[in-house]
Amino acid sequence: MADSMETRRRLPLPVVMHAGTWLLICVGSLQAAAEGGTPALFWSSSPAAPNETVLLLGGGLSRVGAIDIRLLADDAVGVTDEDSSLWTSCPAVQPSESSVKFVVPRSLPMGVYVVRAPAGRDGAELLVNAADPWWLQADEGPLATHGGWIRIFGSCLDLGGGSDVVLRDATGVERKLIPTTRSRWELKIDVPSDLPAGRYEAIVSNGHGGAAASRSAGFIQVGPAPEWRREIFEVVPKPSGDGDQAVVVAALQRAARRGGGIVMLRRGVYDMQGPITIPPRTVLKGEDGDAVALQWPDFDTPPDTLITANDAALEDLSIYCRRHATVIGSDHTSQRFRMRRVRVRANAFFMQVAPGKTHRGRTAPREIGEGRVVRVVGKNFQITDCDLWGSGQVLAIDPHTFAGRTRPWFGLIAGNRIAYGYQGHLFENVDRLIFEDNEMVGMGSTAGGNGISTYWNNFSRNVFYARNHTHDIYGIDREALTLDGDGGAYFGKVTVEGDRLHLDGDPVFKDYAPTAHTDYRGGVVYVLDGTGAGQYRFVTGHRDREWVVDRSWDVPLDGTSLVSIVPFRGRSIFVENRIEDAGPLQLYGSAADVIVADNVTSRADGLLAWGLSQHGWGWHPVLRCQFINNTVTDGSGYGARVAGPASIGIATTGNDKVYAGPLARGVVIRGNALDDQAIIALDGTLTDAVVEGNSIEGAPQAIRIGADVTGAVVRNNTFKDVREPLTGAGAARIASPR
């Protein structure tokens, strides 16, 4: 569950195992059982309501003819119940060695279900619709303060209003709290002021299934808020502007000598000449955000960073600059960065006509993407209610190089207006980031896409991306949002014992750097094909061919199992975003356990997922991703026709003689509405998909199934003004259970 990579076994730093050997053997009885066909289950598509299809992944499922299901009582303490009258038998749909599907009976109410495959007392059991928390974070990152908040993210966290969170301390004492915000994907609880300080485990219930379906979201520390000195150091601008830099720096230095405080800028314009540094535990604050401005001149060669703020804050002021590198920077040493109600106007192309051109004696930058407004690398950062305009890139949560154990964790970016000429945001190597209620607007024809990436690192994960409005993106690849970044360490077979793997060949490390990084902790081991397909584990350490993952395999691997070790861009949630006049929201490889729900796109390319090998560096699959209750409207809008109409689509590219197997597995497309040419498209080496309960209107074709797609269920979709509801070379192989 949450934080499993952090709380389980760690190896000696940096990635070197202690000298010596450890014996690696194939798993004995468990592996033999899997090979002999004994069923095992490790994942179900959830949430699933009555008369909806459930996709189960596991092992030894090819001979399953029926599946048992029963409702787990809302006061259940345990799962086991041998009363046969409580079970309903459902026909198995498309059973294979690694998957099987079935339809939840209409007669059952919504709730948490116990399923058994095959039917009967010897079947493997799994819960469907149980709360599944992925991560949690608090108002101070890993610390929840009295009067602050804790937020929990995942799947099936609420199924209709009955969810709660129990905080359990080290002695077992529990405190039940009712969320102030709750949905299927998130819960928010307020931290009571009388809650004793200490370490707590957060236990989540979605209101169904009782204690048997409650799950741990991980641990959180509760305590008082960090105390920064409140002493005020006043600054008044010089009437002429000459000397403003000196008075601001002097006040910052006084604050540093006193251990922090508030450097209060009184009304006026401050003519700055060079970079400044806000000392730790210090707030650089304007008396009025509209009436206080720091203004930098045009630089031929700008400083690396105009304002450096490690363990510091900016509030209620405006910043104006022209040629710039980074306007505001917080580096990897920072443990607390805050930026509130700050306006920035950063135009590296002031009075220019084109990159590299000279106008009135001033030569513009050669790169349209030159310059960043904010670059944050440290932990526990918040950027809220700001108005940010940048001619290049606005938000860079980006170490630029391999970050090792120093990563930008625990971030909140909320309520901002982000206008940009090149890129609104690039998030690299993030973990536990909330990006919500922001407006992202492209300014001009060069404004391109926004990314969550792993160009130089091993993961970007645990991102809650919600209620943002992205629009007017016409430049470069136009992605409203893309998960991007190639790279890899190994593809092939392994020998397994528990959580240890022995690679059959040497790892080969590749990424975008001339010399690729070789520390792969936090990367992911995907089982692409063969026994155990559909599982993944995080790398906790490695040396040469000997690798360790965060836990053993639910279905042990054997000589048929093919694994890919690559960066991870998954376990993230994209909900209630609005996208207009842009490219797609796309999961560009290495996306596992991703939710895309309740989004609305207009005149955009839709919602896409790609399993691929981009540069031949590694196999990046799409695994266990769900597209639920989205709306794709104005599907014939500008841009979509480059590759066909707008779509909710799954595609794979890059299969070759090295690997021709599935690059997408376990996908659900349910309850979506599409109009004006928009379609649902399944293409490439995709296996096990559910396309159900969607409505499609005004399209020549509605649902397209490619020739290489296997194991697709298509049912209960509705069509209006559609010439061909179902088309494609793979359409004849679908299942349509009642």
C-alpha positions, -999 to 999 in steps of 0.1 A, spaced: 0 0 0 11 36 6 49 41 10 57 4 6 89 13 -11 100 35 18 90 13 47 103 -20 35 138 -35 32 166 -11 22 200 -21 9 233 -4 17 238 29 0 241 39 -27 230 7 -46 257 -17 -37 249 -49 -19 273 -62 7 300 -83 -7 294 -120 -7 269 -142 -25 233 -152 -19 218 -182 -34 190 -176 -60 167 -205 -67 134 -207 -84 105 -206 -60 96 -241 -51 61 -252 -40 44 -218 -47 58 -216 -82 49 -253 -89 14 -246 -77 10 -216 -101 24 -237 -130 0 -265 -121 -29 -242 -125 -38 -234 -89 -56 -201 -91 -43 -168 -76 -57 -133 -78 -39 -100 -72 -59 -72 -88 -95 -63 -97 -108 -34 -116 -126 -12 -91 -149 5 -85 -175 -18 -100 -213 -15 -96 -240 -40 -102 -243 -50 -139 -207 -38 -146 -178 -60 -157 -150 -68 -133 -116 -77 -147 -95 -99 -125 -57 -104 -129 -39 -133 -114 -24 -167 -123 -37 -202 -131 -71 -188 -143 -74 -205 -178 -97 -232 -166 -120 -210 -145 -156 -216 -157 -175 -197 -131 -168 -171 -104 -185 -168 -70 -194 -134 -56 -211 -123 -24 -217 -90 -6 -194 -84 23 -215 -72 52 -210 -36 63 -202 -49 99 -179 -77 87 -149 -84 109 -134 -110 86 -138 -122 50 -143 -160 55 -179 -172 53 -187 -208 43 -225 -202 41 -231 -213 5 -265 -195 3 -247 -161 4 -228 -168 -28 -239 -161 -64 -222 -179 -93 -214 -159 -123 -202 -172 -157 -165 -166 -164 -158 -144 -194 -126 -149 -215 -106 -169 -190 -69 -170 -197 -39 -180 -177 -35 -145 -163 -70 -130 -163 -107 -136 -162 -138 -113 -163 -174 -115 -150 -204 -93 -146 -216 -83 -111 -252 -95 -108 -279 -69 -109 -294 -84 -78 -265 -73 -55 -265 -38 -40 -235 -16 -43 -208 -24 -18 -176 -44 -12 -177 -79 -27 -158 -110 -21 -150 -129 -53 -138 -165 -57 -122 -179 -88 -130 -206 -96 -164 -209 -79 -163 -232 -49 -144 -233 -16 -110 -240 -32 -112 -208 -53 -87 -179 -48 -104 -149 -30 -101 -112 -36 -121 -81 -25 -137 -59 -51 -145 -22 -41 -125 -23 -9 -108 10 0 -75 11 -17 -54 41 -4 -22 47 -24 -6 76 -4 -12 103 21 3 137 29 -4 166 52 -3 203 55 34 202 63 43 173 40 51 144 63 38 163 93 1 170 101 -2 201 123 -29 208 149 -56 226 130 -40 214 97 -51 186 74 -44 151 62 -53 141 26 -55 105 14 -55 95 -22 -63 62 -40 -93 42 -53 -127 34 -38 -121 56 -8 -158 65 -7 -187 47 -22 -215 70 -13 -208 91 18 -200 66 45 -162 68 46 -142 75 77 -105 76 88 -92 61 121 -59 74 134 -43 47 155 -13 55 178 16 32 188 -3 19 218 -34 10 198 -56 39 209 -78 50 181 -95 83 171 -122 82 144 -125 112 122 -151 120 95 -137 135 63 -146 170 53 -140 162 16 -146 127 2 -149 111 -32 -139 78 -47 -104 92 -52 -96 114 -22 -104 120 15 -95 151 35 -96 152 73 -90 181 96 -65 175 124 -81 182 158 -63 206 180 -66 182 210 -50 152 191 -18 143 210 14 147 191 29 114 178 30 89 150 -3 76 138 -14 49 113 -43 61 92 -69 33 86 -95 40 58 -130 26 55 -152 35 26 -184 28 46 -188 -8 33 -174 -42 42 -167 -33 78 -133 -39 94 -126 -66 68 -125 -41 40 -106 -13 59 -71 -6 48 -40 12 60 -30 44 42 3 45 59 17 65 88 17 103 95 34 124 122 11 148 141 26 177 160 27 215 163 33 237 132 68 249 126 75 282 143 92 310 124 101 342 141 75 370 136 99 399 141 94 425 113 122 441 94 108 471 75 120 482 41 110 514 23 120 520 -13 143 549 -21 126 578 -38 150 576 -67 152 539 -68 190 541 -65 200 519 -35 169 497 -33 189 465 -37 211 475 -8 182 482 16 165 450 7 197 429 12 204 447 45 170 438 58 174 402 47 208 400 64 193 414 97 167 387 96 194 361 90 213 373 121 182 371 142 173 335 130 145 346 106 115 369 106 94 389 82 111 413 58 82 437 52 84 457 19 64 488 21 45 502 -9 65 511 -39 87 499 -67 121 484 -58 147 487 -85 169 456 -81 203 451 -97 212 416 -89 203 383 -71 191 381 -36 188 353 -10 160 349 15 176 334 46 160 303 63 128 308 83 123 342 67 93 356 48 98 382 21 65 399 22 49 429 5 26 452 23 2 449 -6 6 425 -36 -7 451 -60 14 480 -46 48 463 -40 70 454 -69 105 441 -73 118 451 -107 150 438 -124 167 453 -154 173 436 -187 204 414 -185 227 404 -213 237 374 -192 212 369 -164 221 355 -130 213 318 -125 186 327 -100 172 361 -91 156 351 -57 170 321 -39 146 308 -11 156 277 8 134 271 39 119 304 32 88 321 18 75 349 -5 41 365 0 20 394 -14 43 410 -39 49 414 -76 81 406 -95 89 420 -130 119 410 -151 130 406 -187 159 384 -197 161 357 -170 173 322 -162 153 312 -130 133 339 -113 127 321 -80 146 290 -70 146 266 -41 173 239 -42 176 204 -29 187 215 6 153 231 12 129 214 36 101 240 35 93 265 8 62 286 6 50 310 -21 16 327 -17 -1 355 -36 29 364 -57 26 379 -91 54 374 -117 58 388 -152 90 373 -167 94 381 -204 128 371 -219 115 383 -253 107 418 -242 105 440 -274 116 411 -296 104 398 -329 120 363 -330 146 341 -312 181 352 -319 170 384 -337 182 419 -327 157 447 -323 167 482 -311 201 470 -300 188 441 -280 193 405 -291 166 380 -280 174 345 -266 180 318 -292 157 293 -275 120 300 -271 120 280 -239 148 300 -221 140 309 -186 120 296 -157 97 314 -133 99 290 -104 123 260 -100 118 239 -69 138 208 -60 136 204 -22 109 188 -1 77 201 14 69 230 -10 37 250 -15 28 274 -43 -7 288 -38 -29 316 -52 -2 331 -74 -4 348 -108 26 336 -129 35 346 -164 66 334 -181 78 336 -217 96 303 -213 88 277 -186 68 287 -156 70 258 -131 100 234 -130 98 209 -102 129 194 -117 163 183 -105 176 183 -141 199 154 -133 196 121 -114 185 131 -79 193 99 -59 178 101 -25 172 139 -27 139 143 -43 111 169 -46 86 152 -23 54 165 -7 42 194 -28 10 215 -31 5 237 -61 -31 251 -59 -52 280 -70 -27 296 -94 -29 312 -128 -1 299 -150 3 317 -183 32 307 -205 49 311 -238 67 277 -239 57 253 -211 35 256 -181 50 229 -160 76 201 -160 75 178 -129 105 154 -128 110 128 -100 80 141 -80 64 120 -52 32 130 -34 23 161 -54 -11 178 -53 -17 200 -83 -53 214 -82 -76 243 -91 -50 259 -113 -56 277 -146 -30 269 -173 -32 290 -204 -9 291 -234 2 326 -245 10 326 -282 17 300 -309 48 286 -292 30 275 -261 34 237 -259 27 208 -237 31 201 -200 48 171 -185 52 147 -156 84 130 -165 113 107 -158 139 120 -182 168 116 -157 153 97 -128 135 65 -118 100 77 -110 74 103 -109 44 90 -89 16 97 -65 3 128 -82 -32 141 -76 -40 164 -106 -75 177 -102 -99 205 -112 -74 223 -134 -84 243 -165 -59 240 -193 -65 258 -226 -51 275 -257 -21 253 -264 -11 254 -300 27 250 -300 51 221 -303 34 188 -294 4 205 -277 0 180 -249 -24 193 -222 -5 168 -200 18 140 -208 36 113 -188 70 113 -206 106 102 -204 122 71 -218 150 50 -202 156 15 -189 179 -10 -172 169 -45 -183 145 -66 -204 144 -104 -202 140 -133 -179 149 -136 -142 153 -162 -115 133 -153 -84 134 -161 -47 109 -141 -26 118 -104 -31 151 -112 -48 158 -114 -85 187 -126 -105 188 -112 -140 196 -136 -168 218 -109 -184 237 -78 -175 217 -46 -169 222 -18 -195 214 16 -182 200 42 -206 184 76 -202 186 111 -218 220 119 -202 252 112 -222 262 90 -193 231 73 -179 226 70 -141 231 35 -127 213 38 -93 178 23 -101 162 24 -67 126 35 -71 124 21 -106 99 -5 -114 100 -42 -125 71 -49 -147 61 -85 -156 51 -80 -192 42 -115 -203 43 -151 -191 35 -163 -156 27 -134 -133 20 -110 -161 3 -78 -149 23 -74 -116 50 -49 -108 73 -42 -79 96 -13 -70 134 -17 -69 149 -12 -35 185 -21 -43 208 -39 -68 243 -49 -76 253 -63 -110 226 -90 -118 213 -92 -82 183 -71 -76 158 -67 -47 122 -54 -49 99 -41 -22 80 -73 -17 76 -108 -31 53 -117 -60 17 -127 -55 20 -150 -85 57 -162 -84 76 -158 -117 90 -187 -136 110 -194 -168 82 -180 -190 81 -146 -173 94 -116 -192 102 -85 -171 111 -49 -180 130 -27 -155 123 10 -164 114 43 -147 79 44 -132 52 70 -140 22 57 -123 -1 55 -92 -15 89 -101 -50 104 -103 -63 128 -130 -98 140 -122 -122 168 -130 -99 187 -152 -111 208 -181 -91 209 -213 -99 232 -242 -81 238 -275 -52 216 -268 -36 182 -275 -43 152 -253 -41 142 -217 -19 112 -223 -2 84 -204 29 80 -224 42 47 -213 52 32 -179 18 41 -165 5 16 -139 -26 21 -117 -36 54 -131 -71 69 -128 -84 93 -154 -120 102 -143 -146 130 -147 -125 151 -170 -140 172 -198 -122 180 -231 -133 203 -259 -115 207 -292 -87 186 -279 -72 153 -289 -89 134 -260 -75 110 -234 -49 86 -245 -26 59 -231 5 45 -249 25 14 -242 57 17 -261 95 15 -265 102 51 -274 139 49 -283 145 12 -279 158 19 -244 131 0 -225 96 -15 -227 72 9 -210 37 -7 -207 3 7 -198 -10 -14 -170 -42 -14 -149 -53 21 -160 -90 32 -159 -108 59 -179 -141 66 -161 -170 91 -166 -150 115 -189 -166 137 -215 -149 142 -249 -168 169 -268 -162 188 -300 -142 158 -311 -135 172 -346 -116 202 -332 -83 216 -344 -54 192 -340 -73 160 -336 -73 152 -373 -35 149 -375 -39 114 -362 -76 109 -367 -106 121 -346 -103 128 -309 -106 97 -289 -104 79 -256 -77 55 -269 -52 29 -260 -23 22 -284 10 5 -284 41 11 -306 76 -3 -309 69 -41 -307 96 -60 -327 113 -93 -329 129 -87 -295 94 -84 -279 61 -88 -297 39 -94 -266 15 -71 -248 24 -35 -240 -10 -27 -226 -29 -48 -202 -59 -45 -179 -76 -13 -191 -111 -1 -183 -130 25 -203 -164 30 -186 -192 56 -184 -176 81 -208 -195 104 -232 -181 113 -266 -196 134 -294 -189 151 -327 -165 126 -344 -148 114 -312 -143 76 -308 -130 49 -285 -100 32 -300 -81 1 -289 -50 -6 -310 -17 -25 -308 -7 -53 -285 -34 -47 -259 -48 -75 -239 -77 -75 -214 -98 -44 -218 -133 -35 -207 -153 -9 -228 -186 -5 -211 -215 19 -205 -201 46 -228 -223 69 -250 -211 79 -284 -229 104 -306 -223 118 -341 -194 97 -354 -190 77 -385 -174 50 -363 -178 46 -325 -156 18 -311 -126 6 -331 -108 -27 -321 -74 -33 -337 -62 -65 -352 -37 -73 -323 -62 -66 -295 -71 -97 -274 -94 -102 -245 -117 -72 -250 -152 -70 -235 -175 -45 -252 -210 -42 -237 -238 -18 -228 -226 11 -249 -252 34 -265 -250 51 -299 -267 80 -316 -261 91 -352 -233 65 -356 -228 47 -389 -206 18 -376 -209 12 -338 -182 -14 -338 -154 -17 -363 -118 -28 -368 -100 -61 -376 -103 -73 -340 -140 -66 -335 -150 -102 -342 -131 -114 -312 -147 -93 -285 -170 -106 -258 -204 -90 -250 -217 -108 -219 -252 -100 -207 
